Amino acid sequence: MKDKKIFYMLWLCLSMSVAMMSCTKEERIEPTKDLQFKPLFEPQADAHAKEKYLFQKYNVWIRMDFTDPTDVYNAYLGQDVTSARFPAQKIDDDKRESAYNYMDTLLSNLPFQFVQDFIPNEFFFVKTYGFSAFGVQFNAVSRNRLAFVWPNTYNTALSTVHPTDHYYRDSTLTREVWRNLADMIGSRGIEEIEGFESIGKPYDGGTAFNKIRDQYFIDRDLEKRNRDWQTLADQGGYLDPYASVSFKAEHTAFMKLILLESYERINRQYLQGNEMRRKKYDLFIKYYKDKYGWDMQESGNKFRQRINQNNT
């Protein structure tokens, strides 16, 4: 009887392992044709043409319609119970096209395989999300959905939404988009870049960063805190002070910087005079070139050039 229990336990573990390995992000979950079930995770037949087009192009669902506000807060892998107390409002009809165009521009700058590996499965565009007085612009619902309030509600938002080129006009919004996406990408279990941590001081889980922060609560010397944080980054070879916490934190910092900034400015502000940071930068760029054939810095150069052109 004991051997039989052990056998069943091993069989159960093996079955679960196979099931987990057999369904990756880039694979679409399709219904069994013989049972005539309709696919759940894809646009409906009567959906907006751009919604269906983007899903076919990127395998990412850009959603704007729902029958019940709780649909916005309930993703396949998680729920936002707190915000669900406040009914979400649908995006205005005259803003739909600009939102689809925004996402098409964002995704077109990324390698398809990178999108499949790391970009959330769903972007849910709404007019309001949660309690509007809190000014929520984005909210990640588990690892597979980013709720996106459209248009931009930040104080620095542009007064109007450009219908086709907003990605390269509202730098505040796009920076916040990538701050959220970079965090979500980091949560998907990114692999550490070989040799990356050994270039500078080892990550310490936030010990040094928090020590400086806690001292500020004692002496309230803001300039000293910022100076000490910068020293921590400079001497440790980190991109910024918070990057001293973990590889995930530094990966997030590098990604959102490189995708939205020119090499000239990155070199001037971060790399000149700090050989450790320069080596990390070079290794980061090389990693994504080798893995995806993607020059990430080229995307950043393009973004900064287009932003500058639109602001002149």
N, C-alpha and C positions, 0 to 999 in steps of 0.2 A: 504494500500500500504506500509506503514511504517513497519507493522508487517511482511509483506511478504518479505521485504528487509532484515529484521533482521533474518528471518528464513533461507533465502538463505545464508547469511553470516555465520551463525552458522553451516549450513550443509557443506559449503565449508571448514571451519576450521576443522570440524570433519573428513572430507574426507582426508584432508592433513595430519592430525595427524595419522590416520590409515595407510596411505601409508608410512609414515616415520617409523612407528613402525614395519611394516611388512617386511622390508628388512634390515636385519642385515648383518654384514660382513661375518659371517660363512655360510650364505645361498647363494647358487649359483642361479644366475638369469637364469632360463631356458625358452626357447621359448615355445609357445603354440604348441603342437604337431599337432593339426588339421591344422594349418596354414603353417606348413613345413618350418618355419624359422630356419636358422642355428644359433647356439649359437655364439655370438660375443666375449665373454670374456672367451676364452679357447684356447689352442693350436689347430692348424689346423691338419687335418688327416695326412698330410705329414710332420709334425714337427719332430724334433729330438726325438728319443725314450726316452732320459733322460728328455727332456722338458715335455713330456706327463706323464712320470712316476712320476716326482716331483709334477706335478699339481694334479694328482690323490692322491698322498701320503699326501700332505700338503694343497691342495687347494690354492697354491701360484703359480703364473705364472712367471717362469724364462725365460725371453724373450731375444732373440739375433737377430732375423730376422725382417726386415722391408722393405717395398717397397719404402717408401719415408722417408727421414731423419726427416721430421716433425712429423712422427709417434712417434719418441722417445720423443719429447718435449710435445706432446699432450696426457695427461692422461684423464681418464673418468671424473675426478672431477676438472681438472685444466690444465693450460698451462704454459709453460716457454717460453714466447714470445721473451725475450731478447736473450737467447741462441739459439733459432731457426734460427737466422740469419747465424749461422755457421753450415754447414751440418755435422751431426754425421757420423762416419765411423763404419762399422761393425767390430765386434771382429774377430780376425784371426781364421781361421778354426782349426789350431793346438792348440788353447787355449780354445776351447769350452768345452772339456771334463773336464778340470781342474776347470773351472768356475762352471759347474754343480756340481762337487764333493764338491767344496767349500760351495755352498749353502746347499747341502744335509747335510754336517757336521754341519753347523750352525743351521739349523732347527731341526736336530735330537737331539740337546741338550735342546730343549724347549718342554714343554707339548703341545700336539696338540691343546687343547682348548685355551691356551695362544696365540698360533699362529693365531688361528681364530679370537680372540678378538682384537689383537693389531698389529701383523706384517703386513706391507703393502701387498696389493694384488699382486703387481707386482715388480719384480726386472728386470730392463732393462740393460743388459750388452752390452757395446759398447767399441770400441777402442779409440774413442775420443768423448768428449761431450763439446759443446759450443766452445769458443775461446781457442784453445789449449795452448796459451801463458799464460793463467791464471792458468794452472795446476789444473783444476777441476778434482777431483777424485770421488766425489759423488754429487748428487743434488736431493733433494726431490721435486717432482712435485706433488703439493697438498699433501694430506695425504695418498694417496694410491699407489704411485709409488716412488721407489728409483732408480735413474739412477746410474749405477755402471761402472766406467771405469776399464777395465781389460786388461792387468795386472796392478799391482800397479805402479803408476808413481811418488810416493813420493821419495825424495832424499835418504831416508833410506830404500828404497825397496830392497828386495832380488834380486840378479842378475838373478835368474831363478824362474820359477813357478813350485812348486812341484805338480805333476799331481793328487795326491790323498790326501795329508796331509797338504796342504798349510794353512788351517785355524789354525793349531797348529805350524806353522813355522814362518809366517810373523806377529809378534805381533803388529807391527806398523799399518798394514792394518786392522787387526781384531779390534784393539782398535778404529780406526776411523770408522769402520763399526758400532760398538756399540754406538759410540758417536752420529752418525746420527740416528740410530734406536731408541735409548733412547729418543732423542728429538721428533721423530715422534710419539712414544708411548705416550709421555706426552701430545702431541697435540690431542690425540684421546679421551680426556675427562676422564682421569683416576679418579677413586674415591679416596677421601682422606682417608688415613688409620686412623681409629678412635683412638684418643688419641695421635697421632704422634706429632702434632704441640705443644701441651700443655707440652711436655717434656722439651723443651727449650724455648727460647724467641720466641714470635710470629713473623711471617714473616712480613716484612715491605715494600714490593714492591720495594726494592732496595734503599731505602733512605740512610741507613748507608753505604752500599757498594759504592754508588755514591758519597757520601760526602768525603769518603777517596780517591776515584779516582780523584775527582775534586781538592782536596788539592795537589795531586801529580802534577797536571798541573801548580800549582802555585810555589811549592818549588822544584820540580823535584828531590825529594829524593826517589829513588826507594826502598831502603832498608826500609825506614820508611813506605812507602805505603804497602809493603808486610808484614811487621811486624804488622801494624794496621789491615790489612785484616785478618791475622791469629788470632789476638786477638778477632776480631769480631766473627770468627768461633768458637774459643775455649770458649769464654764466653757465646755465644748464644746457644751452643750445636749443631751447624750446621756442616754438613760433610765438607763443604768448604765455603769460604766467599760468593760466588755467591749463594749458597743454602739459604742464608738469604732472598732472594727475594720472594720465593713462595714455596709451597709444590711441585709444578711441577718441579721446578729447583732442589730441594733436592731429589725428586724421581729419576730424571734423573741421578744425581750424584751417588746415591746409586746403581742403576741398573748397570751402566757401570763399577763401581768399583767391585761389588761383582761377576759379571759374568766373570771377567777377572783376578781376583786376589785371592790368597790363604787366608784362614782365618788367618794364622799366621802373614802374612804381614799386613793385614787390622787391626788386633788387635794391632800390634806393632806401626803402624803409625797413627792410628786414634782413637782407642778405649781405650787404656791404659791411665789412668789418666783423662778421661773425661766420667763420668758416664752418662751424658745426651746423648752423641753420642752412647754409648753402649746400652742404653735402646732403642734408635731409631733403631739401627742395629737389635737388637733382635726382635723388633716389625715388622720391615720390612721383616725379614726372616719368622717369624710366619705367617704374612699375606699371603704370597705366598704359604706357606705350606698348610694353611687352605683352600685357594681358589682353588689351582690347584694341591695339593699334590706334590709340587715341592720344593725340597731343592736347592734353587738358589746357595747357597754357595758351594754345591757339584759340580756344573758346573764350578764355579770359581777355585776350587781346582784342578779339572781335567785339565782345560785349563793351569794353571800355571805349573802343573806337566809335561804335554806334551811339553810345550814350553821349560822347563828346560832340558828335556830329549833330545830334538832335537838340543839344543845348546851345548851339551856336546860332 
